[in-house]
Amino acid sequence: MLYFRELVTEINWHIVKQELAGLDLITDPATVAKLSLDYYHFSPILQAQLQDKRGELVIRPLNEAEVIQVAKTCVRYKIPLTIRGAGTGNYGQCIPLEGGIILDTSGLNQIIFLKPGIARVEAGVRMAALDKEAREIGWELRMVPSTYRSATLGGFIGGGSVGAGSLNYGQIKERGNVLAVRIVTLEDPPQIRELRGDDVQKVLHAYGTNGIITELEIALAPAYQWAEMIVVFDDFMESAHFGQALCDSDGIVKKLVTILAAPLPTYLTALKTYLPQGCSCALLMVAESSLEALLELIEEYQGHITYNKNATEASKGISLLEFTWNHTTLHARAIDPNLTYLQTFYLTLDKVEQMYNHFGEEVMIHLEFLRLGGKTIPAGLPIVRFSTAQRLEEIIDYHNQAGAGIANPHTYIIEDGGNGQINPAQLAFKALVDPYGLMNPGKMRAWLELSNSP
Ligand SMILES: Cc1cc2nc3c(=O)[nH]c(=O)nc-3n(C[C@H](O)[C@H](O)[C@H](O)COP(=O)(O)OP(=O)(O)OC[C@H]3O[C@@H](n4cnc5c(N)ncnc54)[C@H](O)[C@@H]3O)c2cc1C
């Protein structure tokens, strides 16, 4: 039985706050405003749509029992609930469209167990903290977003998708990366459910619309000593071919291969000593034990090494990782706020070249490689010189029609940011665990359509 939100009556916040008084509540309007937003402003489209959205109050539970207490209150008074990890999402994933309670998971930060190949943790654990602990036993996270220092594992599972390491292990949703999730539901009364195996897909990248993840179990990768290197090239397509060749070199152990077309490197001002004017570049993380083989490949593609740190040196300063993935966009926007970005699955270097030649500097190519269906393919986060919403649409359409699929980052709707298709398993699971439609309302198109159908 589903109960749609028309049934919701006025919420008496005084009573709600009294009922939750024993928990860590944040009501100060400035802090609530800050914790209501994320990095939605990377998109000029979302900026206009989301900048005024606010929750009523923020709650920071310290354990699962407190999460259940919040869930009970939300169900009793039919209060919208939006979950927040570190709030580094880019599509307004954790911005409450209908006010209500923001559940900040940063207090749920315990590592439950770590053993060779597997970690089980609470959802608010910071990825860098977990990685550090895992490395103590010779393992590491299979993939990390460039926000790994602040992002939570729950937020990555709920709203992220890829990162350094994805060229070996694919997207987070690939079978075997996430082994189990434990959630608290908004049924009446709230339940605890554990999903394992393929069932975890029901809540992956669901923006916290169908369950509060309290614990997760993930697969780990063997840890390596990662050297960091910048290689520069005179010609962009040569750098792209180098990137693909490195990814295809099965004997070279690597974690990150980022290719930036000129003039993108000029936006990485902290690295400007290593990035000559007019160059395209590769930012790399490669196992120290593979460096000799890498040098031969670099020579073959006529690249020039301008930055070369062994793992010990690399671990001291800021990692090159924080100039890649969507950090490239962050740095570029710091120089020119009129820049925005796309998320593109080029699939082949032919498509990369087509887009490069067609758009020139209007869409500056930023490649990241990832494993898909057994092959490593070029994907990326090209930087767009924004002019109008209509032109942005035209750029997206051109890519899609050419077969360079765009995961649109200019929408807060889950399906529209993916392949446009409704996910029946996620929808059915939402109907089961959130029958009142209280969780992050407005983000799942399938649910909106269901609740608006006669
Ligand atoms: C500069 C920059 C670089 C980035 N680079 C990358 C990248 O390399 N790869 C990538 O995939 N993303 C990237 N992102 C996006 C984002 O940082 C990641 O997706 C990150 O993993 C989100 O983690 P978070 O803790 O900040 O989650 P939040 O932004 O707080 O939440 C993300 C979503 O997950 C939901 N959620 C959070 N916790 C839970 C929970 N416990 N249960 C259920 N749902 C939950 C939230 O409701 C929200 O919908 C980048 C963003 C920025 C600003």
The ligand as an SDF file (V2000), in Angstrom:
LIG
                    3D

 53 58  0  0  0  0  0  0  0  0999 V2000
   35.4560   18.6630   -6.7800 C   0  0  0  0  0  0  0  0  0  0  0  0
   34.6090   17.4220   -6.8720 C   0  0  0  0  0  0  0  0  0  0  0  0
   35.1600   16.2560   -7.3780 C   0  0  0  0  0  0  0  0  0  0  0  0
   34.3760   15.0920   -7.4970 C   0  0  0  0  0  0  0  0  0  0  0  0
   34.9270   13.9370   -8.0290 N   0  0  0  0  0  0  0  0  0  0  0  0
   34.1800   12.8310   -8.1200 C   0  0  0  0  0  0  0  0  0  0  0  0
   34.7310   11.6130   -8.6380 C   0  0  0  0  0  0  0  0  0  0  0  0
   35.9210   11.5160   -8.9120 O   0  0  0  0  0  0  0  0  0  0  0  0
   33.9130   10.5330   -8.7510 N   0  0  0  0  0  0  0  0  0  0  0  0
   32.6060   10.5720   -8.3580 C   0  0  0  0  0  0  0  0  0  0  0  0
   31.8970    9.5550   -8.4670 O   0  0  0  0  0  0  0  0  0  0  0  0
   32.0680   11.6950   -7.8440 N   0  0  0  0  0  0  0  0  0  0  0  0
   32.8210   12.8050   -7.7130 C   0  0  0  0  0  0  0  0  0  0  0  0
   32.2810   13.9430   -7.1700 N   0  0  0  0  0  0  0  0  0  0  0  0
   30.9400   13.8800   -6.6070 C   0  0  0  0  0  0  0  0  0  0  0  0
   30.9920   13.5100   -5.0890 C   0  0  0  0  0  0  0  0  0  0  0  0
   32.1140   14.0370   -4.4420 O   0  0  0  0  0  0  0  0  0  0  0  0
   31.0710   12.0680   -4.8520 C   0  0  0  0  0  0  0  0  0  0  0  0
   29.9880   11.4790   -5.4580 O   0  0  0  0  0  0  0  0  0  0  0  0
   31.1350   11.6930   -3.3580 C   0  0  0  0  0  0  0  0  0  0  0  0
   31.4040   10.3260   -3.2830 O   0  0  0  0  0  0  0  0  0  0  0  0
   29.8930   12.0070   -2.5890 C   0  0  0  0  0  0  0  0  0  0  0  0
   30.1380   11.7250   -1.2260 O   0  0  0  0  0  0  0  0  0  0  0  0
   29.4810   12.6060   -0.0800 P   0  0  0  0  0  0  0  0  0  0  0  0
   29.7820   11.9610    1.2170 O   0  0  0  0  0  0  0  0  0  0  0  0
   29.8700   14.0180   -0.2260 O   0  0  0  0  0  0  0  0  0  0  0  0
   27.9410   12.4110   -0.4420 O   0  0  0  0  0  0  0  0  0  0  0  0
   26.7640   13.4750   -0.4440 P   0  0  0  0  0  0  0  0  0  0  0  0
   26.9970   14.4870   -1.5110 O   0  0  0  0  0  0  0  0  0  0  0  0
   26.5380   13.9780    0.9100 O   0  0  0  0  0  0  0  0  0  0  0  0
   25.5680   12.5310   -0.8420 O   0  0  0  0  0  0  0  0  0  0  0  0
   25.4610   11.9970   -2.1380 C   0  0  0  0  0  0  0  0  0  0  0  0
   24.0970   11.3060   -2.2800 C   0  0  0  0  0  0  0  0  0  0  0  0
   24.0990   10.1230   -1.5180 O   0  0  0  0  0  0  0  0  0  0  0  0
   23.0320   10.1430   -0.5680 C   0  0  0  0  0  0  0  0  0  0  0  0
   23.5410    9.5490    0.6610 N   0  0  0  0  0  0  0  0  0  0  0  0
   24.5630   10.0060    1.4250 C   0  0  0  0  0  0  0  0  0  0  0  0
   24.7420    9.2020    2.4780 N   0  0  0  0  0  0  0  0  0  0  0  0
   23.8080    8.2330    2.3860 C   0  0  0  0  0  0  0  0  0  0  0  0
   23.4540    7.1230    3.1990 C   0  0  0  0  0  0  0  0  0  0  0  0
   24.1060    6.8390    4.3320 N   0  0  0  0  0  0  0  0  0  0  0  0
   22.4020    6.3390    2.8090 N   0  0  0  0  0  0  0  0  0  0  0  0
   21.7390    6.6050    1.6560 C   0  0  0  0  0  0  0  0  0  0  0  0
   22.0200    7.6430    0.8700 N   0  0  0  0  0  0  0  0  0  0  0  0
   23.0430    8.4430    1.2230 C   0  0  0  0  0  0  0  0  0  0  0  0
   22.6620   11.6030   -0.3870 C   0  0  0  0  0  0  0  0  0  0  0  0
   21.2950   11.7560   -0.0290 O   0  0  0  0  0  0  0  0  0  0  0  0
   22.9220   12.1390   -1.7750 C   0  0  0  0  0  0  0  0  0  0  0  0
   21.8000   11.9040   -2.5960 O   0  0  0  0  0  0  0  0  0  0  0  0
   33.0370   15.1110   -7.0750 C   0  0  0  0  0  0  0  0  0  0  0  0
   32.4960   16.2860   -6.5510 C   0  0  0  0  0  0  0  0  0  0  0  0
   33.2680   17.4280   -6.4400 C   0  0  0  0  0  0  0  0  0  0  0  0
   32.6590   18.6640   -5.8590 C   0  0  0  0  0  0  0  0  0  0  0  0
  1  2  1  0
  2  3  1  0
  2 52  2  0
  3  4  2  0
  4  5  1  0
  4 50  1  0
  5  6  2  0
  6  7  1  0
  6 13  1  0
  7  8  2  0
  7  9  1  0
  9 10  1  0
 10 11  2  0
 10 12  1  0
 12 13  2  0
 13 14  1  0
 14 15  1  0
 14 50  1  0
 15 16  1  0
 16 17  1  0
 16 18  1  0
 18 19  1  0
 18 20  1  0
 20 21  1  0
 20 22  1  0
 22 23  1  0
 23 24  1  0
 24 25  2  0
 24 26  1  0
 24 27  1  0
 27 28  1  0
 28 29  2  0
 28 30  1  0
 28 31  1  0
 31 32  1  0
 32 33  1  0
 33 34  1  0
 33 48  1  0
 34 35  1  0
 35 36  1  0
 35 46  1  0
 36 37  1  0
 36 45  1  0
 37 38  2  0
 38 39  1  0
 39 40  1  0
 39 45  2  0
 40 41  1  0
 40 42  2  0
 42 43  1  0
 43 44  2  0
 44 45  1  0
 46 47  1  0
 46 48  1  0
 48 49  1  0
 50 51  2  0
 51 52  1  0
 52 53  1  0
M  END
$$$$
